[in-house]
């Protein structure tokens, strides 16, 4: 029996986060947090502007925007 590593690889973590993102059973707040972690792990950044003249996004709009960015990244890897 092969000995199991104690520490997950970055790929294993990314796969786990992606499963949470795509799961219909995950809460929106969990998907948003996982999106943030995944973007940071991939070398991206998230800017939060406190003063904006634009209407702030609600959680659903924010989630859709993050998913678009992730989908664009996965298309470029293929």
C-alpha positions in Angstrom: 0.0 0.0 0.0 1.4 3.4 -1.0 2.1 5.8 1.8 -0.2 8.9 1.5 1.4 12.3 1.6 0.5 14.4 4.6 0.4 17.7 2.6 -1.9 18.2 -0.4 -0.2 19.5 -3.6 -1.3 22.8 -5.1 -3.0 20.9 -7.9 -5.1 18.9 -5.4 -6.1 22.1 -3.6 -7.0 23.8 -6.9 -9.1 20.8 -7.9 -10.9 20.8 -4.5 -11.6 24.5 -4.7 -12.9 24.1 -8.3 -15.3 21.3 -7.2 -16.7 23.7 -4.5 -17.1 26.5 -7.1 -19.0 24.3 -9.5 -21.1 22.4 -7.0 -24.8 23.4 -7.0 -24.9 22.4 -3.3 -22.3 25.0 -2.2 -23.4 28.2 -0.6 -22.7 31.4 -2.5 -20.6 32.8 0.3 -18.4 29.7 0.1 -18.1 29.9 -3.6 -17.0 33.6 -3.3 -14.4 32.7 -0.7 -13.0 29.8 -2.8 -13.0 32.1 -5.9 -10.9 34.6 -4.0 -8.5 31.9 -2.8 -8.2 30.4 -6.2 -7.5 33.7 -7.9 -4.8 34.5 -5.4 -3.2 31.0 -5.8 -3.1 31.6 -9.6 -1.3 34.8 -9.1 -4.2 37.2 -9.6 -5.4 39.9 -7.3 -8.8 41.3 -6.3 -9.2 45.1 -5.9 -11.9 46.3 -3.6 -12.7 50.0 -4.1 -14.5 51.6 -1.2 -15.5 54.8 -3.0 -17.1 54.1 -6.3 -19.6 56.0 -8.4 -20.8 52.7 -9.9 -23.5 50.7 -8.4 -21.9 48.0 -6.2 -22.3 44.4 -7.3 -24.5 42.1 -5.3 -23.2 38.7 -4.4 -24.8 37.0 -7.4 -23.2 39.5 -9.9 -19.9 39.2 -8.2 -20.0 35.4 -8.4 -20.8 35.5 -12.1 -18.0 37.9 -12.8 -15.5 35.6 -10.9 -16.7 32.5 -12.8 -16.2 34.3 -16.1 -12.6 35.1 -15.2 -12.0 31.5 -14.2 -13.7 30.1 -17.3 -11.5 32.4 -19.5 -8.4 31.0 -17.7 -9.4 27.4 -18.2 -10.0 28.0 -21.9 -6.5 29.4 -22.4 -5.0 26.3 -20.8 -6.6 23.9 -23.3 
